[in-house]
Amino acid sequence: MSDKTTHFGFRNVPVGEKSQHVRHVFDSVADNYDLMNDMMSLGIHRLWKRYAINMANLKPGERVLDLAGGTGDLTRLMAPIVGERGHITLADINAAMLNNGRSRLLDKGVSGNVDFAQVDAEQLPFPDNSFDLVTMAFGLRNVTNKQRALDSLYRVIRPGGRLLVLEFSRPTALLKPAYDFYSFAILPKLGQFIARDESSYRYLAESIRMHPDQQTLQSMMEQAGLERCDYHNLSGGIVAIHRGYKL
């Protein structure tokens, strides 16, 4: 891969075009995103997200950036914890996903301590040391330059704050054959049946395989300046929760 290309699933595309391809995928799946997550994970993604929030050790009054927050699942869980004295910024690069998240949160009565921002993870517009916690669930693998994004995340975390990344990762060798079969034989067909979009869900499966494995991502977080980095596998490594602190 040259310096001027990057991966979009299993294809190489010009660096400047990847964000457009990713935007097209999420424009396509936004309205069915939660339904498809339930179908893809048999509902387990909700347990993964709850477990991640428990690991975040969130406290009342804290300020949170829910980056790549999509339809607002994490924000909905975190808003009651930070309370009226706290604040959450739900941010996403994709306008369709962000609008979907805003509508869903308003429908559930979550609004008073939440605002919304359309941002690029690689170039966050927030001041240095703005947030006690930054979360990023199932979004980092879609970023063009992941190291640049992690550097940007580190900048906006306040000293003493932390980053939590929930992302698909590398399953155990025992699970891998069945997981690969499901990802490439079943998942795209579900996408076609439910969302009338087979190619977007094939990309989602491919993007998982191109994402750094657990140890590589931990090293990238350390390179960004985060300390006490660790990760916790869930569901046999199908997903992993990475944590790091700005000390």
Residue, then its C-alpha position, 0 to 999 in steps of 0.5 A: m500500500s502506498d502513502k497515497t492509498t489506504h484500505f476500504g475493506f479489502r480494497n485500496v482507495p486513494v486516502g482522500e476518498k476513503s471518508q467519502h466511501v465510509r460516509h456512503v456506507f453509513d448514509s445507507v445503513a443509518d435507518n436500519y443500524d440498530l436493527m442490523n446490530d441486533m441481527m448481527s450480534l443477536g442482541i449481544h452488542r447491547l451487553w458489550k456496550r453496558y459492560a464498556i460503560n461499567m469499565a469507564n468508571l463514569k462519575p456524576g458531573e463528568r464531561v464526556l465525548d461520545l465519538a462516533g456515537g452514531t445512534g446514541d446507545l452509549t450516550r443514552l446509558m451515560a447521560p443519567i450517570v453524569g447527571e445534570r452537573g455533567h455533560i455529554t457531546l455526542a459526535d459523529i462524522n456522518a450527518a445521517m447517523l448523528n441526526n438518527g441519534r438525536s431523534r432517538l435520544l429525544d424520543k427517550g427524553v434524553s436532552g438536557n445534558v447532551d449536545f451534538a457535533q459533526v466532527d472528524a476524529e482526526q481533527l477534533p475542534f474541541p480545546d485541549n483538555s476538554f473531557d474527562l472521558v472519551t468513548m469510541a464504540f465501533g467507530l475507530r476501524n472506519v477512520t482513515n488515519k487511526q494514529r492521527a485520530l488517537d493523537s487527536l483524542y489524547r489532546v482533548i482528554r484532560p489530565g487524569g481523564r481516560l479513553l475507552v475504545l470498544e471495537f471488533s477485534r481478533p477472535t480466538a482460533l477456535l471461534k475464527p472459522a465459524y466467525d468468518f463464515y458468518s461474517f462473509a456468508i451470512l451477514p451480507k445476505l442479512g444486509q440485503f434482506i433487511a436493509r437492501d444493501e449487501s455491499s455495505y455489510r460486506y464492507l463492515a465485515e471486511s473493515i473488521r479484518m483490516h482493523p489492528d489486533q488487540q496488542t497493536l491497538q494498545s501499542m498505538m494508544e501508548q504511542a499517542g501518549l496514553e498510559r496504563c493501557d490495557y484491553h479486555n476481550l469479550s465474546g472470545g475476542i470478537v470484540a475488545i475494550h481498550r482503555g488508556y489514561k492521560l496522566 
